[in-house]
Amino acid sequence: MNRPIHFPTTLCLLLALAGCASTDRLQTDSATADQAVAASAEFDSADADLTTVGSQSRADDLLAKGKRLQAQGRCREALPHYGLAALEASPTRGQALAATYLCHWQLQRPKSAEESFTLWLRHELDQDRLPLRLLFQPGEARYLADSRISAPYGMWLRRIAEATLASRHCLTLNGHAGPSAVEQYAAELPLRRAQAVQRQLETLVPALKNRLRSVAAAPDEPLVGNASDDLRDALDRRVDFTLRPC
């Protein structure tokens, strides 16, 4: 039997997507997996608007069914619901793609997980965003030691490098540190974290060298801020991504 996925730990730490702000505020709603994207198409007729509303309603219903099944550890049954939700012309398509990736990851299907991650990544790049976070050990420029969270980072970076090269985007890598004494001891730590990720991307795809930039984020940007230096505040020790035109 599949072990249940407990939100928000899996969505905010395993996938570490934007939208996860504070462990005190995080809810069990997998809507935190991805911010809803505003529909870009403009329709001239009321009928078209009604069609869009109907598609959104169907997608929401499918997502809700999938979430319930996934939370019960029934990912195999949840996947068809997510697949149908991703086919709808809905702003929640990114959520469906992210949840599909997580289910395949939980079911230990690396090939399917990578394929679904790639679909999600392309969707997000099309929206001019890359809401991923890579999490680090306290006081170090080394990824979080918990393999449940950091194991897919190699695949993520390979796919990010390939997709960025094929896109019109350049990337800024933003390094962050938490507010604890351990984190603040080395002032250059945020930049070292960003540079470590940049080196990995450039090793994977050398042609990206002139399209990447590493910066240290402002020190007042913790997402959690409790300075616990453990899994609870792991989101503060991160590198995230900003897309910019080349």
N, C-alpha and C positions, 0 to 999 in steps of 0.2 A: 504494500500500500504506500502511496506517495505521502510524504510528510507535508503537513499544511504549510503554506506560506503565510507568515504573520506580517501583516502590514502594520506600521510602515517600514519595519527593519529591512525587509528584502528590497522594497522599492527605493528607499532612500539611501541605503548603504550598498547593496549589491549593484544596483543600477546607478545610484547616486545622481539622479536627475534633478534638474532645476525644479523648484516648487517645494522642496523640503526645507523648511526654515528653522524650526526649533523642535527638539524632541518633546518639549512640553506642549507644543501646539499640534504636533502631527497626529492625524486621525487615521483610522483604518480604511479610509476611502482611497482606492487606488487612483483617484483623479490626481493625486500628487505625482503620479508617474510622468505626467506630461501636462503642460499648460494647454488649455483649449486654444486652438488657433482660430482667429476670426475668418469666416468664409470670405474668399477673395472675389468670387464671381458676383457680378451685379446682374440682376434679372429685370427684364422689362415688364413681365406680366405677373399678376397676382397668382396665377396657377403655378408658375415656376417657384414663387416664394413658398407656396403651400407644399410643393414637392420637396423643397429643401427642408422645411419644418418636419415633414413626414420622415425624411431620411434621417434627420437628427434624432427623432423620437425612436426610430428603429435601432439606430446605433446605440443610443443610451440604454435601451432595453436589453440589447445583446450584451453590452458591456456589463450591465448589472448582473445578468445571469452568469456570465463568465467569472466575475469577481467572486460571487457566492460559491461557485464550484471550486475555484482556485483556493479560496480561503479554507475550504474543507479538504484540501489536498487532492482534489480531483482534476488535475490539470489536463489529463487526456480528454475529459468531457468538456472542459472549459475552452479548449483550443478551437473547436468548430464555431463557437459563439464569437470568439475574438476574430476569427477569420472572416466571418460574415460582417462583423462590425467594421472591419478595415476596408471592406468593399463599398460601404456606404459613403455618399458624398457628405461627410460630416466633419466638423472641427475636431472631433474626438478620435480621428483616425490614428493620430500619434499614440494615444493611450492604448488603443487596441494592438498596435504593432509592438509597443513596449511590453505589454502584458503577454503577447505571444512569445517574445524573446524569453521572458522570465519563465514561462511554463516549459519551454524547451530546455532551458538551462536546468530547471529543477528536475526534469525527467532525464537528465544526463544524455542529451542528444546534441553533442557539440556541433555537428554539421548543420542541423536544423536551427540551432540557436544562432550560429553565425549568419546563416541566411536571413533569418528574421531580424537580427540586429542590423544587418546591412540595409534591409528595407526601411527599418526605422530611421537609420542614419540618413539615408537619401531623402526621406520625407522631411526630416528636420533641416537639412541643408537647403532644401527647396523653400523652407520657411525662413531662410537666412538666420539660422540659429543652430547651436550645438550644445544642448543642455546636459552635458556630462561632467562629472567630477571624478578626479582620481584622488584617492585618499592616502594619507601618509602616516608613518610612525611619529609619535611625539618627539620633537627635537631633532628629527632626521629628514634627509632628502631621500628616504627609502619608503617604498609603498607599504601600506598597512600589512602587517604580518599575517592577518587573518585571511587564509586562502579562500574562505567562503565569499569574501568580498573582492580581493585583488586578483584571484585566479584568472578572470577573463580579460585583464587589462592588456595583455599582449595581443589578444585578438582585436580588442577595441582599437588599439593604436595602429595596428596594421590596416584595419579597415578605414580608420580616420585618415591615415596617410594616403591611401589609394583614392578615397573619395575626394579629399581636398585637392589632390593633384588633378583630378578629372573635372573639378569645379572651377568657378570663377573666383573663389574665395582665397584670401590669405588668413592666417590665424595668429591671434595674440594669445599667448599662454599666460594666464594670471596666477601667480603663486600666492598662497595665503598661509598665514600662521595663526594659531589660536592665542588666546590672551594669557595663558599660564606662564609662570616664570621659566619653565623648561623651554617653552616655545619662543619666548621673547629673548632668551639668552643670546642667541645668534641672530643678529639683526639682518644678516643676509640670507637667512633660511628661506623666506618666501621665494626669492629670486633663484636660489639654488634648486628648489623644487621645480620651478618652471623650466629652468635650463636642463634639468635631468630629463624631463619629458621631451623637450625640444630635441635633445641629442638622440633619443630613441626614435622619434619621428624621422629625423634626418638620416639615421642609419637605415631605417626601413625603406625610405624613398629619398635618396640624395638630391633629387631634383627639387625637393621642397625647401632647400636651404635658404633661398632668398624670399620665401613666402611665410616664414615663421619669425615671431618675435616674442621674447620672454620679458615679463615685467613683474615687479613686486606690487601686489595690490595694497591699497590703503590699509593701515593696521586696525581700522575701526569697522571692519566688515565681517565679524564672526556671525555665523548662522545660529550657533547654539550659545556659546559664550560662558559656559559654566566652568571652564578651565579644569576639567576632570582628567584630561590626558588619557582617555580610554575610549572605548567604542561609543560612549554616549556623546562625545563631542568630536568624533572623527570628521564630521563634515566641516569643521573649522580648519582642519589641516589638509588643504586641498590644492589642486590645480584645476582651474576651469578654463573655458575657452570663449573667446570673443571673435566672431567673424568680422572681417573687414575687406573692403574691395582691394584688389591688387593694383 
